[in-house]
Amino acid sequence: MSERSPLLTNHAARMRQAFDQAFAVAPPSAPPPQDAVLAIQVNGQGYAMRLSEVAGLFADRAITPLGAAPAGLLGLAGFRGSVVAVWDLRRLLGHSESKVPPRWLAVVAGVPLALAFDEYEGLLRVPREEGAFRDGRPLVDVALLVDEIRRRKAGSA
Amino acid sequence: MTDHWTFNRKIAAGFAMAVLFAVVIGAVAVSALRSIVAANERLLSVNTQLLIDAARLDAALERKVSAGRGLLLSGEDRFVDQIREGRAELLAAVERLRRLAESDEGLRLIEAIVSTEQVHQQILERLAAQRRVMTMTSMDALVRAFDEQLAPRRDQFQASVRAFSTLQEQLMTRARQEAQANASSTIAFLAAAVAVLLVLAALVTYVLTRTLQRQIGTAVSHVQSSSAELQAAANQQATGAREQAIAMVQINTTIGELLATARQISESAQRVSEIAKQTLAAARTGDGTVVEANESVGAIRRQMDQVVSHMMELGKKSQQIGGVLDILSELAEQTNILAINATIEAAGAGDAGNRFAVVADEIRELADRVAGSTKEVRSLIEDVRGAVNTTVMATETGSKAVDTGSRQFAEVATAFRQIAGLVATTTDAAREIELSTKQQTSAVEQVNMAIANVAQATRETEVSSGQTLDTVSQLANLSRDLSRLVQAPATA
């Protein structure tokens, strides 16, 4: 992020400067071993989601609710011609249901499933490491969540 | 009948009766007097005359004798005349005696005297004749003859005369006694008549006085009671006049106080008028100040309205900017999403997607920067909006304050106008008070004059009541005298 300045007049100049500088920098020859994570917020708490596990990030998509849906299933949404089931990440992580339906959708890779969360903070490139935390944020285990979803679907059917 | 007669008539009747009695008594007395006077007259004239003539006889005879003596002595003729004169006188006297004498004895004596005188005369003439022829030497014989012849005749004459005189004296004494007796009887008769008439007069007087006393007494008692009432009334009048005079003095004092009070009121009204004028001037000044203040307040409000409208414009503009920012935000977000998705695709593309991933990253960074700037701008816009709101609210507050101030100024202006109106009313009232106090003063002065007139009238009343009192007391005294005249004073 660029340095915050109360004076907007300098802001445009700085933006231009930063933009121009970006072209001046040579492309990195070998990217360091990094993990790209999405910094997200669920119920005011910060989480991290591996970008490799996400097929796409979308916001403000129309979710069509299903009648008699199991708890946590918000509805169905369409992405590039395919229909996915949208599940509430809050419920899945154990938080309470929010009154306001979440804006952001992260489509899970390889599964017609989308996880809805409250806020998208940005893309972080953190050093690759093991552990449940990335940059101090608890890592969302998508595979685990998918299994959980399958179980719930099976339970309700 | 007599009761209806007036006092005049009654008194006249009484007097008439008295006069009648007096006339009767007078007549009786006059007749008695006349008889007495006649008797006395006779006594005086006749009897005394007789005596005087008798004495004159003597005297005449003496003259004659002396004349004869003279003649005999001197033989003058003048003595003859004297003798004649004496004789004439004597004869005259004798004639008178004869005429007057009434008694027989007297007449007889007169004749005796006459005869004696004749004898005497004869002798005398004889002697005279003798003397004429005689000489002086026979004087003695003449004288002797005179003495011897004449003297006895003379004595006789004188004796007769004396006897006549004595007779006359007796007669006179008798006549006097008769006259006295007559007079006494007359006096007695008169006394009786007078007594009777006195009784009658007393009776009449008694009746008259009783009537008069009764009537006058009644009238006098009426007069006394009326005079007493009049005295009481005059006393009351005097007292009333005195009280009135005192009241006049009090009224005078009160009027003086009234005048002083009226003067004070007039001065106060003038002061009020002055103060009202000053107040009016001050109110007008205040009004002018209020108008000016109102104008400046109006100008302030106009300014504030302009500020508000500008602020509203600013708010609208910032809203528009917000709209633009929303677009930018949306763009940044969408760009971000696209960049993310591009990165994901690039990751799926393998090595060939690395350079694409770089570009996608740069796009993402750009989007982040835009988002960050947008956030900053939005926060600034929010600040501007907040400032605008605050300004608008402050302006509204100020506008409300201006309205309040304007309203208060309007109230003040109204109050000033009311003050001006009240001051005008006060000035009018003060003028009216001054006018009415002037009228009051003139009325009071008129009252003063009227009071002076009344005081004068009171004094005159007092004087006249004093005079009335005097008159009344005089009347009371007169009535008392009158009552005392008609009846004896009552024993205390």
Chai-1 contact restraints between the chains, C-beta under 6 A:
chainA,res_idxA,chainB,res_idxB,connection_type,confidence,min_distance_angstrom,max_distance_angstrom,comment,restraint_id
A,M1,B,G372,contact,1.0,0.0,6.0,A-B,restraint_1
A,S2,B,R369,contact,1.0,0.0,6.0,A-B,restraint_2
A,H11,B,S373,contact,1.0,0.0,6.0,A-B,restraint_3
A,M15,B,R369,contact,1.0,0.0,6.0,A-B,restraint_4
A,A22,B,E362,contact,1.0,0.0,6.0,A-B,restraint_5
A,P27,B,V358,contact,1.0,0.0,6.0,A-B,restraint_6
A,G56,B,N341,contact,1.0,0.0,6.0,A-B,restraint_7
A,L57,B,I337,contact,1.0,0.0,6.0,A-B,restraint_8
A,L57,B,I340,contact,1.0,0.0,6.0,A-B,restraint_9
A,L123,B,R364,contact,1.0,0.0,6.0,A-B,restraint_10
